[in-house]
Amino acid sequence: MKKKLLIAIISLLIGIALSLLYLLNYLPHKKYTNEDFNIEKYISSIDKDADGIDDQTDILNNVRDYIKTKPKYKSKYYSTGYPSDNYGVCTDVVNFGLKNAGYNMMELVNEDINEHKDLYKIDIIDKNIDFRRVINLKIYFDNNAISLTKNIYDIDAWQGGDIIIFKHHIGIISDKRNKKGIPFVIHHANKFQRNYEEDILEYHNDIIGHYRIS
């Protein structure tokens, strides 16, 4: 009897451990695509940097290139604005994705801050760091991008290359989806994060913005 109870307890603990590892994305989640849900891929009509790749696709491709460098999580100040080493934070995923598609966010956010100082409420403007703050990017995208639904179950409205903002975090929507059609997020949240592309949206109740570059 004791042996059976011990086996049951061990099995339960293993099950809990596996569930936790899955929840934290340490165990792989099966990935699906738009085609699996008969969702048409969005192609932007804009090619900002005139490289022959539309902005939506360009942003997603650039973000994938950035995470291939496996940046380490650390918040640092750079006189170059953009990180010049192998460190970064969540905003750098978005900023590098946009920069290499023709959108220099350091310049663009600085311009927007100077034009709308009443919205940003920044005491001392510093273009080298202002564009790397989530709160400032939220205001910038409110002013300059298309705002879309925050309902993750409206799966047709989410496309790879979209920008998602949480209360204290930001990332890029992946072109991969889970079995419900809810997209993965490409992001950089902390130094313990194992994968940069994760199935996390169903575990968040703090989504405050969903945008598409227009």
PyMOL commands that place a pseudoatom at each C-alpha (Angstrom):
pseudoatom trace, name=CA, resn=MET, resi=1, chain=A, elem=C, hetatm=0, pos=[0.000, 0.000, 0.000]
pseudoatom trace, name=CA, resn=LYS, resi=2, chain=A, elem=C, hetatm=0, pos=[2.801, 2.410, 0.955]
pseudoatom trace, name=CA, resn=LYS, resi=3, chain=A, elem=C, hetatm=0, pos=[4.658, 1.560, -2.251]
pseudoatom trace, name=CA, resn=LYS, resi=4, chain=A, elem=C, hetatm=0, pos=[1.575, 2.342, -4.380]
pseudoatom trace, name=CA, resn=LEU, resi=5, chain=A, elem=C, hetatm=0, pos=[1.082, 5.622, -2.540]
pseudoatom trace, name=CA, resn=LEU, resi=6, chain=A, elem=C, hetatm=0, pos=[4.718, 6.543, -3.068]
pseudoatom trace, name=CA, resn=ILE, resi=7, chain=A, elem=C, hetatm=0, pos=[4.466, 5.762, -6.782]
pseudoatom trace, name=CA, resn=ALA, resi=8, chain=A, elem=C, hetatm=0, pos=[1.291, 7.866, -7.027]
pseudoatom trace, name=CA, resn=ILE, resi=9, chain=A, elem=C, hetatm=0, pos=[2.962, 10.809, -5.275]
pseudoatom trace, name=CA, resn=ILE, resi=10, chain=A, elem=C, hetatm=0, pos=[6.052, 10.584, -7.476]
pseudoatom trace, name=CA, resn=SER, resi=11, chain=A, elem=C, hetatm=0, pos=[3.881, 10.400, -10.604]
pseudoatom trace, name=CA, resn=LEU, resi=12, chain=A, elem=C, hetatm=0, pos=[1.932, 13.433, -9.437]
pseudoatom trace, name=CA, resn=LEU, resi=13, chain=A, elem=C, hetatm=0, pos=[5.110, 15.402, -8.778]
pseudoatom trace, name=CA, resn=ILE, resi=14, chain=A, elem=C, hetatm=0, pos=[6.518, 14.463, -12.178]
pseudoatom trace, name=CA, resn=GLY, resi=15, chain=A, elem=C, hetatm=0, pos=[3.265, 15.535, -13.811]
pseudoatom trace, name=CA, resn=ILE, resi=16, chain=A, elem=C, hetatm=0, pos=[3.338, 18.877, -11.998]
pseudoatom trace, name=CA, resn=ALA, resi=17, chain=A, elem=C, hetatm=0, pos=[6.989, 19.402, -12.920]
pseudoatom trace, name=CA, resn=LEU, resi=18, chain=A, elem=C, hetatm=0, pos=[6.350, 18.643, -16.599]
pseudoatom trace, name=CA, resn=SER, resi=19, chain=A, elem=C, hetatm=0, pos=[3.320, 20.950, -16.632]
pseudoatom trace, name=CA, resn=LEU, resi=20, chain=A, elem=C, hetatm=0, pos=[5.373, 23.737, -15.093]
pseudoatom trace, name=CA, resn=LEU, resi=21, chain=A, elem=C, hetatm=0, pos=[8.211, 23.239, -17.578]
pseudoatom trace, name=CA, resn=TYR, resi=22, chain=A, elem=C, hetatm=0, pos=[5.690, 23.319, -20.418]
pseudoatom trace, name=CA, resn=LEU, resi=23, chain=A, elem=C, hetatm=0, pos=[4.054, 26.445, -19.028]
pseudoatom trace, name=CA, resn=LEU, resi=24, chain=A, elem=C, hetatm=0, pos=[7.461, 28.147, -18.814]
pseudoatom trace, name=CA, resn=ASN, resi=25, chain=A, elem=C, hetatm=0, pos=[8.269, 27.103, -22.394]
pseudoatom trace, name=CA, resn=TYR, resi=26, chain=A, elem=C, hetatm=0, pos=[11.196, 24.919, -21.331]
pseudoatom trace, name=CA, resn=LEU, resi=27, chain=A, elem=C, hetatm=0, pos=[9.458, 22.047, -23.099]
pseudoatom trace, name=CA, resn=PRO, resi=28, chain=A, elem=C, hetatm=0, pos=[8.708, 22.578, -26.819]
pseudoatom trace, name=CA, resn=HIS, resi=29, chain=A, elem=C, hetatm=0, pos=[5.243, 23.628, -27.936]
pseudoatom trace, name=CA, resn=LYS, resi=30, chain=A, elem=C, hetatm=0, pos=[4.030, 22.400, -31.302]
pseudoatom trace, name=CA, resn=LYS, resi=31, chain=A, elem=C, hetatm=0, pos=[3.959, 25.209, -33.854]
pseudoatom trace, name=CA, resn=TYR, resi=32, chain=A, elem=C, hetatm=0, pos=[1.335, 25.834, -36.513]
pseudoatom trace, name=CA, resn=THR, resi=33, chain=A, elem=C, hetatm=0, pos=[1.133, 28.364, -39.346]
pseudoatom trace, name=CA, resn=ASN, resi=34, chain=A, elem=C, hetatm=0, pos=[-1.477, 30.650, -40.890]
pseudoatom trace, name=CA, resn=GLU, resi=35, chain=A, elem=C, hetatm=0, pos=[-2.234, 27.994, -43.467]
pseudoatom trace, name=CA, resn=ASP, resi=36, chain=A, elem=C, hetatm=0, pos=[-3.336, 25.568, -40.743]
pseudoatom trace, name=CA, resn=PHE, resi=37, chain=A, elem=C, hetatm=0, pos=[-6.151, 27.968, -39.851]
pseudoatom trace, name=CA, resn=ASN, resi=38, chain=A, elem=C, hetatm=0, pos=[-6.914, 29.274, -43.359]
pseudoatom trace, name=CA, resn=ILE, resi=39, chain=A, elem=C, hetatm=0, pos=[-5.600, 32.702, -42.384]
pseudoatom trace, name=CA, resn=GLU, resi=40, chain=A, elem=C, hetatm=0, pos=[-4.258, 34.777, -45.260]
pseudoatom trace, name=CA, resn=LYS, resi=41, chain=A, elem=C, hetatm=0, pos=[-0.781, 36.169, -44.643]
pseudoatom trace, name=CA, resn=TYR, resi=42, chain=A, elem=C, hetatm=0, pos=[-0.746, 39.948, -44.421]
pseudoatom trace, name=CA, resn=ILE, resi=43, chain=A, elem=C, hetatm=0, pos=[1.564, 41.651, -46.900]
pseudoatom trace, name=CA, resn=SER, resi=44, chain=A, elem=C, hetatm=0, pos=[2.243, 45.341, -46.304]
pseudoatom trace, name=CA, resn=SER, resi=45, chain=A, elem=C, hetatm=0, pos=[1.923, 47.706, -49.240]
pseudoatom trace, name=CA, resn=ILE, resi=46, chain=A, elem=C, hetatm=0, pos=[4.934, 49.627, -47.882]
pseudoatom trace, name=CA, resn=ASP, resi=47, chain=A, elem=C, hetatm=0, pos=[8.624, 48.891, -48.354]
pseudoatom trace, name=CA, resn=LYS, resi=48, chain=A, elem=C, hetatm=0, pos=[10.223, 51.653, -46.295]
pseudoatom trace, name=CA, resn=ASP, resi=49, chain=A, elem=C, hetatm=0, pos=[13.843, 50.753, -47.021]
pseudoatom trace, name=CA, resn=ALA, resi=50, chain=A, elem=C, hetatm=0, pos=[13.187, 49.805, -50.666]
pseudoatom trace, name=CA, resn=ASP, resi=51, chain=A, elem=C, hetatm=0, pos=[14.889, 46.428, -50.314]
pseudoatom trace, name=CA, resn=GLY, resi=52, chain=A, elem=C, hetatm=0, pos=[12.193, 44.543, -52.206]
pseudoatom trace, name=CA, resn=ILE, resi=53, chain=A, elem=C, hetatm=0, pos=[10.676, 43.103, -49.014]
pseudoatom trace, name=CA, resn=ASP, resi=54, chain=A, elem=C, hetatm=0, pos=[7.424, 44.506, -47.634]
pseudoatom trace, name=CA, resn=ASP, resi=55, chain=A, elem=C, hetatm=0, pos=[7.621, 46.074, -44.162]
pseudoatom trace, name=CA, resn=GLN, resi=56, chain=A, elem=C, hetatm=0, pos=[5.617, 43.380, -42.358]
pseudoatom trace, name=CA, resn=THR, resi=57, chain=A, elem=C, hetatm=0, pos=[7.815, 40.578, -43.665]
pseudoatom trace, name=CA, resn=ASP, resi=58, chain=A, elem=C, hetatm=0, pos=[10.970, 42.661, -43.292]
pseudoatom trace, name=CA, resn=ILE, resi=59, chain=A, elem=C, hetatm=0, pos=[10.306, 43.362, -39.611]
pseudoatom trace, name=CA, resn=LEU, resi=60, chain=A, elem=C, hetatm=0, pos=[9.709, 39.699, -38.842]
pseudoatom trace, name=CA, resn=ASN, resi=61, chain=A, elem=C, hetatm=0, pos=[12.805, 38.592, -40.769]
pseudoatom trace, name=CA, resn=ASN, resi=62, chain=A, elem=C, hetatm=0, pos=[14.954, 41.193, -39.011]
pseudoatom trace, name=CA, resn=VAL, resi=63, chain=A, elem=C, hetatm=0, pos=[13.718, 40.156, -35.581]
pseudoatom trace, name=CA, resn=ARG, resi=64, chain=A, elem=C, hetatm=0, pos=[14.582, 36.545, -36.352]
pseudoatom trace, name=CA, resn=ASP, resi=65, chain=A, elem=C, hetatm=0, pos=[18.057, 37.647, -37.454]
pseudoatom trace, name=CA, resn=TYR, resi=66, chain=A, elem=C, hetatm=0, pos=[18.454, 39.592, -34.209]
pseudoatom trace, name=CA, resn=ILE, resi=67, chain=A, elem=C, hetatm=0, pos=[17.523, 36.717, -31.898]
pseudoatom trace, name=CA, resn=LYS, resi=68, chain=A, elem=C, hetatm=0, pos=[19.917, 34.434, -33.785]
pseudoatom trace, name=CA, resn=THR, resi=69, chain=A, elem=C, hetatm=0, pos=[22.668, 36.500, -32.159]
pseudoatom trace, name=CA, resn=LYS, resi=70, chain=A, elem=C, hetatm=0, pos=[21.339, 35.249, -28.802]
pseudoatom trace, name=CA, resn=PRO, resi=71, chain=A, elem=C, hetatm=0, pos=[21.519, 38.590, -26.975]
pseudoatom trace, name=CA, resn=LYS, resi=72, chain=A, elem=C, hetatm=0, pos=[22.044, 38.418, -23.227]
pseudoatom trace, name=CA, resn=TYR, resi=73, chain=A, elem=C, hetatm=0, pos=[19.571, 40.237, -21.024]
pseudoatom trace, name=CA, resn=LYS, resi=74, chain=A, elem=C, hetatm=0, pos=[20.974, 43.303, -19.286]
pseudoatom trace, name=CA, resn=SER, resi=75, chain=A, elem=C, hetatm=0, pos=[19.731, 46.872, -19.003]
pseudoatom trace, name=CA, resn=LYS, resi=76, chain=A, elem=C, hetatm=0, pos=[22.566, 49.229, -19.948]
pseudoatom trace, name=CA, resn=TYR, resi=77, chain=A, elem=C, hetatm=0, pos=[22.924, 52.768, -21.280]
pseudoatom trace, name=CA, resn=TYR, resi=78, chain=A, elem=C, hetatm=0, pos=[24.612, 53.259, -24.646]
pseudoatom trace, name=CA, resn=SER, resi=79, chain=A, elem=C, hetatm=0, pos=[25.920, 56.519, -26.063]
pseudoatom trace, name=CA, resn=THR, resi=80, chain=A, elem=C, hetatm=0, pos=[25.143, 54.933, -29.439]
pseudoatom trace, name=CA, resn=GLY, resi=81, chain=A, elem=C, hetatm=0, pos=[21.490, 54.540, -28.474]
pseudoatom trace, name=CA, resn=TYR, resi=82, chain=A, elem=C, hetatm=0, pos=[21.228, 51.059, -29.908]
pseudoatom trace, name=CA, resn=PRO, resi=83, chain=A, elem=C, hetatm=0, pos=[23.176, 48.399, -27.991]
pseudoatom trace, name=CA, resn=SER, resi=84, chain=A, elem=C, hetatm=0, pos=[26.614, 47.930, -29.489]
pseudoatom trace, name=CA, resn=ASP, resi=85, chain=A, elem=C, hetatm=0, pos=[27.462, 44.645, -27.779]
pseudoatom trace, name=CA, resn=ASN, resi=86, chain=A, elem=C, hetatm=0, pos=[25.697, 41.335, -27.220]
pseudoatom trace, name=CA, resn=TYR, resi=87, chain=A, elem=C, hetatm=0, pos=[23.381, 42.650, -24.491]
pseudoatom trace, name=CA, resn=GLY, resi=88, chain=A, elem=C, hetatm=0, pos=[19.847, 43.941, -24.742]
pseudoatom trace, name=CA, resn=VAL, resi=89, chain=A, elem=C, hetatm=0, pos=[16.343, 44.201, -23.297]
pseudoatom trace, name=CA, resn=CYS, resi=90, chain=A, elem=C, hetatm=0, pos=[12.809, 43.672, -24.604]
pseudoatom trace, name=CA, resn=THR, resi=91, chain=A, elem=C, hetatm=0, pos=[12.619, 46.952, -26.513]
pseudoatom trace, name=CA, resn=ASP, resi=92, chain=A, elem=C, hetatm=0, pos=[15.751, 46.116, -28.485]
pseudoatom trace, name=CA, resn=VAL, resi=93, chain=A, elem=C, hetatm=0, pos=[13.983, 43.186, -30.174]
pseudoatom trace, name=CA, resn=VAL, resi=94, chain=A, elem=C, hetatm=0, pos=[11.411, 45.608, -31.566]
pseudoatom trace, name=CA, resn=ASN, resi=95, chain=A, elem=C, hetatm=0, pos=[13.819, 48.449, -32.291]
pseudoatom trace, name=CA, resn=PHE, resi=96, chain=A, elem=C, hetatm=0, pos=[16.294, 46.339, -34.252]
pseudoatom trace, name=CA, resn=GLY, resi=97, chain=A, elem=C, hetatm=0, pos=[13.448, 44.714, -36.175]
pseudoatom trace, name=CA, resn=LEU, resi=98, chain=A, elem=C, hetatm=0, pos=[12.163, 48.125, -37.222]
pseudoatom trace, name=CA, resn=LYS, resi=99, chain=A, elem=C, hetatm=0, pos=[15.580, 49.721, -37.743]
pseudoatom trace, name=CA, resn=ASN, resi=100, chain=A, elem=C, hetatm=0, pos=[16.621, 47.203, -40.367]
pseudoatom trace, name=CA, resn=ALA, resi=101, chain=A, elem=C, hetatm=0, pos=[13.307, 47.719, -42.148]
pseudoatom trace, name=CA, resn=GLY, resi=102, chain=A, elem=C, hetatm=0, pos=[14.021, 51.443, -42.500]
pseudoatom trace, name=CA, resn=TYR, resi=103, chain=A, elem=C, hetatm=0, pos=[12.599, 52.826, -39.247]
pseudoatom trace, name=CA, resn=ASN, resi=104, chain=A, elem=C, hetatm=0, pos=[15.270, 54.397, -37.027]
pseudoatom trace, name=CA, resn=MET, resi=105, chain=A, elem=C, hetatm=0, pos=[13.345, 54.374, -33.777]
pseudoatom trace, name=CA, resn=MET, resi=106, chain=A, elem=C, hetatm=0, pos=[15.951, 56.409, -31.909]
pseudoatom trace, name=CA, resn=GLU, resi=107, chain=A, elem=C, hetatm=0, pos=[15.324, 59.308, -34.282]
pseudoatom trace, name=CA, resn=LEU, resi=108, chain=A, elem=C, hetatm=0, pos=[11.604, 58.739, -34.786]
pseudoatom trace, name=CA, resn=VAL, resi=109, chain=A, elem=C, hetatm=0, pos=[10.731, 58.496, -31.095]
pseudoatom trace, name=CA, resn=ASN, resi=110, chain=A, elem=C, hetatm=0, pos=[12.861, 61.538, -30.321]
pseudoatom trace, name=CA, resn=GLU, resi=111, chain=A, elem=C, hetatm=0, pos=[11.039, 63.534, -32.991]
pseudoatom trace, name=CA, resn=ASP, resi=112, chain=A, elem=C, hetatm=0, pos=[7.672, 62.424, -31.627]
pseudoatom trace, name=CA, resn=ILE, resi=113, chain=A, elem=C, hetatm=0, pos=[8.658, 63.295, -28.060]
pseudoatom trace, name=CA, resn=ASN, resi=114, chain=A, elem=C, hetatm=0, pos=[9.650, 66.803, -29.100]
pseudoatom trace, name=CA, resn=GLU, resi=115, chain=A, elem=C, hetatm=0, pos=[6.397, 67.239, -31.025]
pseudoatom trace, name=CA, resn=HIS, resi=116, chain=A, elem=C, hetatm=0, pos=[4.185, 65.852, -28.247]
pseudoatom trace, name=CA, resn=LYS, resi=117, chain=A, elem=C, hetatm=0, pos=[5.925, 66.700, -24.979]
pseudoatom trace, name=CA, resn=ASP, resi=118, chain=A, elem=C, hetatm=0, pos=[2.572, 66.880, -23.202]
pseudoatom trace, name=CA, resn=LEU, resi=119, chain=A, elem=C, hetatm=0, pos=[1.935, 63.192, -23.936]
pseudoatom trace, name=CA, resn=TYR, resi=120, chain=A, elem=C, hetatm=0, pos=[5.328, 61.834, -22.958]
pseudoatom trace, name=CA, resn=LYS, resi=121, chain=A, elem=C, hetatm=0, pos=[5.826, 63.902, -19.791]
pseudoatom trace, name=CA, resn=ILE, resi=122, chain=A, elem=C, hetatm=0, pos=[9.613, 63.422, -19.821]
pseudoatom trace, name=CA, resn=ASP, resi=123, chain=A, elem=C, hetatm=0, pos=[11.578, 65.783, -17.566]
pseudoatom trace, name=CA, resn=ILE, resi=124, chain=A, elem=C, hetatm=0, pos=[14.924, 65.390, -19.350]
pseudoatom trace, name=CA, resn=ILE, resi=125, chain=A, elem=C, hetatm=0, pos=[14.817, 64.197, -22.963]
pseudoatom trace, name=CA, resn=ASP, resi=126, chain=A, elem=C, hetatm=0, pos=[17.613, 61.783, -23.884]
pseudoatom trace, name=CA, resn=LYS, resi=127, chain=A, elem=C, hetatm=0, pos=[17.319, 60.297, -27.375]
pseudoatom trace, name=CA, resn=ASN, resi=128, chain=A, elem=C, hetatm=0, pos=[19.869, 57.586, -26.514]
pseudoatom trace, name=CA, resn=ILE, resi=129, chain=A, elem=C, hetatm=0, pos=[17.532, 55.900, -24.021]
pseudoatom trace, name=CA, resn=ASP, resi=130, chain=A, elem=C, hetatm=0, pos=[14.005, 57.272, -24.484]
pseudoatom trace, name=CA, resn=PHE, resi=131, chain=A, elem=C, hetatm=0, pos=[13.243, 54.951, -27.414]
pseudoatom trace, name=CA, resn=ARG, resi=132, chain=A, elem=C, hetatm=0, pos=[14.260, 51.932, -25.320]
pseudoatom trace, name=CA, resn=ARG, resi=133, chain=A, elem=C, hetatm=0, pos=[11.509, 52.463, -22.753]
pseudoatom trace, name=CA, resn=VAL, resi=134, chain=A, elem=C, hetatm=0, pos=[8.248, 50.515, -23.130]
pseudoatom trace, name=CA, resn=ILE, resi=135, chain=A, elem=C, hetatm=0, pos=[6.067, 53.392, -21.947]
pseudoatom trace, name=CA, resn=ASN, resi=136, chain=A, elem=C, hetatm=0, pos=[7.501, 55.702, -24.621]
pseudoatom trace, name=CA, resn=LEU, resi=137, chain=A, elem=C, hetatm=0, pos=[7.113, 53.133, -27.400]
pseudoatom trace, name=CA, resn=LYS, resi=138, chain=A, elem=C, hetatm=0, pos=[3.473, 52.681, -26.355]
pseudoatom trace, name=CA, resn=ILE, resi=139, chain=A, elem=C, hetatm=0, pos=[2.833, 56.392, -26.862]
pseudoatom trace, name=CA, resn=TYR, resi=140, chain=A, elem=C, hetatm=0, pos=[4.789, 56.439, -30.115]
pseudoatom trace, name=CA, resn=PHE, resi=141, chain=A, elem=C, hetatm=0, pos=[2.825, 53.552, -31.616]
pseudoatom trace, name=CA, resn=ASP, resi=142, chain=A, elem=C, hetatm=0, pos=[-0.455, 55.064, -30.406]
pseudoatom trace, name=CA, resn=ASN, resi=143, chain=A, elem=C, hetatm=0, pos=[0.480, 58.135, -32.447]
pseudoatom trace, name=CA, resn=ASN, resi=144, chain=A, elem=C, hetatm=0, pos=[2.050, 56.509, -35.484]
pseudoatom trace, name=CA, resn=ALA, resi=145, chain=A, elem=C, hetatm=0, pos=[0.876, 52.942, -36.053]
pseudoatom trace, name=CA, resn=ILE, resi=146, chain=A, elem=C, hetatm=0, pos=[-2.387, 51.100, -36.669]
pseudoatom trace, name=CA, resn=SER, resi=147, chain=A, elem=C, hetatm=0, pos=[-3.970, 50.009, -33.369]
pseudoatom trace, name=CA, resn=LEU, resi=148, chain=A, elem=C, hetatm=0, pos=[-5.517, 46.543, -33.538]
pseudoatom trace, name=CA, resn=THR, resi=149, chain=A, elem=C, hetatm=0, pos=[-7.532, 44.241, -31.283]
pseudoatom trace, name=CA, resn=LYS, resi=150, chain=A, elem=C, hetatm=0, pos=[-6.109, 43.036, -27.996]
pseudoatom trace, name=CA, resn=ASN, resi=151, chain=A, elem=C, hetatm=0, pos=[-8.356, 39.951, -28.072]
pseudoatom trace, name=CA, resn=ILE, resi=152, chain=A, elem=C, hetatm=0, pos=[-5.950, 37.052, -28.602]
pseudoatom trace, name=CA, resn=TYR, resi=153, chain=A, elem=C, hetatm=0, pos=[-8.796, 34.735, -29.602]
pseudoatom trace, name=CA, resn=ASP, resi=154, chain=A, elem=C, hetatm=0, pos=[-9.569, 36.865, -32.643]
pseudoatom trace, name=CA, resn=ILE, resi=155, chain=A, elem=C, hetatm=0, pos=[-6.790, 34.934, -34.351]
pseudoatom trace, name=CA, resn=ASP, resi=156, chain=A, elem=C, hetatm=0, pos=[-7.322, 36.327, -37.862]
pseudoatom trace, name=CA, resn=ALA, resi=157, chain=A, elem=C, hetatm=0, pos=[-6.355, 39.788, -36.587]
pseudoatom trace, name=CA, resn=TRP, resi=158, chain=A, elem=C, hetatm=0, pos=[-2.869, 38.731, -35.508]
pseudoatom trace, name=CA, resn=GLN, resi=159, chain=A, elem=C, hetatm=0, pos=[0.006, 38.493, -37.985]
pseudoatom trace, name=CA, resn=GLY, resi=160, chain=A, elem=C, hetatm=0, pos=[3.712, 37.858, -37.800]
pseudoatom trace, name=CA, resn=GLY, resi=161, chain=A, elem=C, hetatm=0, pos=[5.514, 41.197, -37.613]
pseudoatom trace, name=CA, resn=ASP, resi=162, chain=A, elem=C, hetatm=0, pos=[2.837, 42.907, -35.490]
pseudoatom trace, name=CA, resn=ILE, resi=163, chain=A, elem=C, hetatm=0, pos=[3.949, 44.618, -32.287]
pseudoatom trace, name=CA, resn=ILE, resi=164, chain=A, elem=C, hetatm=0, pos=[2.505, 43.656, -28.920]
pseudoatom trace, name=CA, resn=ILE, resi=165, chain=A, elem=C, hetatm=0, pos=[2.849, 45.661, -25.722]
pseudoatom trace, name=CA, resn=PHE, resi=166, chain=A, elem=C, hetatm=0, pos=[2.195, 44.409, -22.210]
pseudoatom trace, name=CA, resn=LYS, resi=167, chain=A, elem=C, hetatm=0, pos=[2.052, 46.601, -19.123]
pseudoatom trace, name=CA, resn=HIS, resi=168, chain=A, elem=C, hetatm=0, pos=[5.821, 46.385, -18.608]
pseudoatom trace, name=CA, resn=HIS, resi=169, chain=A, elem=C, hetatm=0, pos=[7.020, 44.467, -21.650]
pseudoatom trace, name=CA, resn=ILE, resi=170, chain=A, elem=C, hetatm=0, pos=[7.051, 44.483, -25.465]
pseudoatom trace, name=CA, resn=GLY, resi=171, chain=A, elem=C, hetatm=0, pos=[7.621, 41.995, -28.275]
pseudoatom trace, name=CA, resn=ILE, resi=172, chain=A, elem=C, hetatm=0, pos=[6.953, 41.041, -31.875]
pseudoatom trace, name=CA, resn=ILE, resi=173, chain=A, elem=C, hetatm=0, pos=[4.210, 38.650, -32.938]
pseudoatom trace, name=CA, resn=SER, resi=174, chain=A, elem=C, hetatm=0, pos=[5.560, 35.480, -34.542]
pseudoatom trace, name=CA, resn=ASP, resi=175, chain=A, elem=C, hetatm=0, pos=[4.222, 33.831, -37.686]
pseudoatom trace, name=CA, resn=LYS, resi=176, chain=A, elem=C, hetatm=0, pos=[3.983, 30.608, -35.651]
pseudoatom trace, name=CA, resn=ARG, resi=177, chain=A, elem=C, hetatm=0, pos=[0.850, 29.707, -33.695]
pseudoatom trace, name=CA, resn=ASN, resi=178, chain=A, elem=C, hetatm=0, pos=[-0.280, 27.225, -31.067]
pseudoatom trace, name=CA, resn=LYS, resi=179, chain=A, elem=C, hetatm=0, pos=[-2.974, 24.599, -31.631]
pseudoatom trace, name=CA, resn=LYS, resi=180, chain=A, elem=C, hetatm=0, pos=[-5.698, 27.192, -30.989]
pseudoatom trace, name=CA, resn=GLY, resi=181, chain=A, elem=C, hetatm=0, pos=[-4.264, 29.575, -33.575]
pseudoatom trace, name=CA, resn=ILE, resi=182, chain=A, elem=C, hetatm=0, pos=[-2.975, 31.996, -30.955]
pseudoatom trace, name=CA, resn=PRO, resi=183, chain=A, elem=C, hetatm=0, pos=[0.402, 33.346, -32.085]
pseudoatom trace, name=CA, resn=PHE, resi=184, chain=A, elem=C, hetatm=0, pos=[3.720, 32.898, -30.368]
pseudoatom trace, name=CA, resn=VAL, resi=185, chain=A, elem=C, hetatm=0, pos=[5.656, 36.001, -29.285]
pseudoatom trace, name=CA, resn=ILE, resi=186, chain=A, elem=C, hetatm=0, pos=[9.291, 36.783, -30.125]
pseudoatom trace, name=CA, resn=HIS, resi=187, chain=A, elem=C, hetatm=0, pos=[10.639, 38.649, -27.119]
pseudoatom trace, name=CA, resn=HIS, resi=188, chain=A, elem=C, hetatm=0, pos=[13.409, 39.014, -24.544]
pseudoatom trace, name=CA, resn=ALA, resi=189, chain=A, elem=C, hetatm=0, pos=[12.062, 39.100, -21.006]
pseudoatom trace, name=CA, resn=ASN, resi=190, chain=A, elem=C, hetatm=0, pos=[14.831, 38.144, -18.591]
pseudoatom trace, name=CA, resn=LYS, resi=191, chain=A, elem=C, hetatm=0, pos=[18.232, 36.490, -18.212]
pseudoatom trace, name=CA, resn=PHE, resi=192, chain=A, elem=C, hetatm=0, pos=[16.646, 33.116, -17.393]
pseudoatom trace, name=CA, resn=GLN, resi=193, chain=A, elem=C, hetatm=0, pos=[14.586, 32.913, -20.595]
pseudoatom trace, name=CA, resn=ARG, resi=194, chain=A, elem=C, hetatm=0, pos=[15.557, 29.832, -22.598]
pseudoatom trace, name=CA, resn=ASN, resi=195, chain=A, elem=C, hetatm=0, pos=[13.842, 30.577, -25.922]
pseudoatom trace, name=CA, resn=TYR, resi=196, chain=A, elem=C, hetatm=0, pos=[13.164, 33.905, -27.596]
pseudoatom trace, name=CA, resn=GLU, resi=197, chain=A, elem=C, hetatm=0, pos=[10.033, 32.648, -29.384]
pseudoatom trace, name=CA, resn=GLU, resi=198, chain=A, elem=C, hetatm=0, pos=[7.389, 31.482, -26.920]
pseudoatom trace, name=CA, resn=ASP, resi=199, chain=A, elem=C, hetatm=0, pos=[3.740, 30.512, -26.562]
pseudoatom trace, name=CA, resn=ILE, resi=200, chain=A, elem=C, hetatm=0, pos=[2.832, 32.972, -23.789]
pseudoatom trace, name=CA, resn=LEU, resi=201, chain=A, elem=C, hetatm=0, pos=[-0.236, 34.994, -24.763]
pseudoatom trace, name=CA, resn=GLU, resi=202, chain=A, elem=C, hetatm=0, pos=[-2.814, 32.829, -22.973]
pseudoatom trace, name=CA, resn=TYR, resi=203, chain=A, elem=C, hetatm=0, pos=[-0.933, 33.369, -19.721]
pseudoatom trace, name=CA, resn=HIS, resi=204, chain=A, elem=C, hetatm=0, pos=[-1.067, 37.165, -19.927]
pseudoatom trace, name=CA, resn=ASN, resi=205, chain=A, elem=C, hetatm=0, pos=[-3.889, 39.445, -18.831]
pseudoatom trace, name=CA, resn=ASP, resi=206, chain=A, elem=C, hetatm=0, pos=[-1.860, 42.652, -19.187]
pseudoatom trace, name=CA, resn=ILE, resi=207, chain=A, elem=C, hetatm=0, pos=[-1.882, 43.277, -22.950]
pseudoatom trace, name=CA, resn=ILE, resi=208, chain=A, elem=C, hetatm=0, pos=[-2.235, 47.020, -23.447]
pseudoatom trace, name=CA, resn=GLY, resi=209, chain=A, elem=C, hetatm=0, pos=[-1.404, 47.405, -27.135]
pseudoatom trace, name=CA, resn=HIS, resi=210, chain=A, elem=C, hetatm=0, pos=[-1.342, 45.596, -30.486]
pseudoatom trace, name=CA, resn=TYR, resi=211, chain=A, elem=C, hetatm=0, pos=[0.009, 47.519, -33.461]
pseudoatom trace, name=CA, resn=ARG, resi=212, chain=A, elem=C, hetatm=0, pos=[0.944, 47.243, -37.103]
pseudoatom trace, name=CA, resn=ILE, resi=213, chain=A, elem=C, hetatm=0, pos=[3.333, 49.588, -38.885]
pseudoatom trace, name=CA, resn=SER, resi=214, chain=A, elem=C, hetatm=0, pos=[1.490, 51.602, -41.523]
for i in range(1, 214): cmd.bond("trace and resi %d" % i, "trace and resi %d" % (i + 1))
show_as sticks, trace
zoom trace
